[in-house]
Structures are given as structure tokens and as C-alpha cells.
Amino acid sequence: MQTPSAKNKKCCGTEKTLPLPESASAEQLAKLTWAIAHPARVSIVQLLLSRTSCVCGEIVSELPLAQSTVSQHLKILKESGLVQGEIDGPRICYYINQKALKQLKKLVAEL
């Protein structure tokens, strides 16, 4: 059996070190991935990707969730910047922020 110090040398050698990502990109990645870290939010993103825009009532009709729950998930997605909303009379039309989606894909690819 290897001693802890021998085990650490084997798996954590210094032959090749990689730089840590910038803290700004790490924070951005954490913010965007946290936004899609819930199955309901993933479903909302998938739904919005399949349409040009969608109002909350349409999203509610597609998901087995209460309107208030969908609204809370939309709020989290909007705070991350992944989803945007535009006021259209008495309702808000939600859509994917393509720039934020590209950023998320880029940051994940860099992992």
C-alpha cells in the first residue's frame, strides 16, 4: 500500500501545470451553469430555443409546474443573462440571449 505522500506525488506531479482560468471567466461560467442547474430551467431553455419567443403562460402550459414556480425559474434565468424578456402589453415575451448562450458554450468548451 502506498503512503499518502507517495500517492500524491503520483497523481499530482508537476510535469505539466495548466494555468487557472481568469476569475472573471470562472465567475461567468459559474453564473451561467448555475442558471441551468435545475431540470425545469433546462426545459425552459430548450423550449425557448425551439421558438423565437414565448410568454410565461405558454411556458406554464408546456411544463408540469405552477405559474409562480415557472416565474421564479424565469427570474433566475434572466438574472444570469441567458434569458431576456421584452414587455409586450400586459405580458412579457421571453427569449434566449444568443450572446450569453454562445458565451456559455465557449466557457464549457474551455473546461
N, C-alpha and C positions, 0 to 999 in steps of 0.2 A: 504494500500500500504506500502511495506517495504521501509525503508530508505536505501540508498546506503551502509551504513556500515553494516546493518543487512543482506543485500543481499550478500555482500562479505563474511561475516562470514559463511553463509550457503554453498556457493559453493566453497570457498577456505579454508576450515578448515585445521587444522594442524594434524588431527588424524593420517594420514599416508603420509609421504613425500617420494617421489621417487628421487633417485639421477639423476642429469643431466648426459647425455651421455658425454663421453670424447670429447673434442673439435676436436680431430683428426678424430674420427668416425663420428661426426656430419658434419665435412667438407667433408669427403669422401662420405657420404650419399648425401649431397647437390650437390657435383660434379657429381655423377652418376645419380641422379634423374634429374638434370638439362639437362643432355645429352639426356635423353629420354622424355623431357618435350615438345616435338613437335611431332605432329602426323606423320610427314614424317620420323622422326628419329625412332619412334616406328615401322613404316612399314619397314624401312631398317633393324632394329634389327630382326624383325620377319622373313624377307626374308633371312637374313644371318643365322638365327637359323635353317632354313629349308634346308640349303645347307652346304657343308663343306667349300666352299669359293666362292667368287663371284667378278668379275671385275666390275668396275664402269659402263661400258656400259650395262651390264646385269641388274644392278640395275635400271639404267635410263629407260630401256625398260619395266620394271615392274611398274614404278611409273609415274604419270602424271606431272612430273617435268622436267625442263630443266637440262641439264648435269651440268651446273655451280651451280645450286641450290643443286643438289644431292652431288656434290663435297664439297660444303660448309657444308652440314649436315654430310657428312663422316668425314670432318675435325674436327667438334665438337665431334663426337663420338670417334674419335681417340685420341683427346686431353684428354678425360675423361678416356681413357684406356679400355673402353668397347669394342671397335673395334680395331683390329690391321690390318696392311697391309704389304704384302711382295711384293717386286718388282719381276716381272716375265717378263723379257724382257722389252718391251715398256709399259707394263701395271702394275697395282698394283692389287693383289688379296686380297680382304678384307675378314676377318673372325672375329667371336666373340671370345673375350678373355674370356675363360671359368672361369678363376680365378676371373676376375673382375665381371662377371655375378654372380658367387657364393657369392662374397662379397656384391653385391647389394641386392641379395635375403636375405642374413643374416641380413644386416642393416635394411631393410624394416621389416623383421620379428621381429626385436627387438623394433620396434616402439611400 
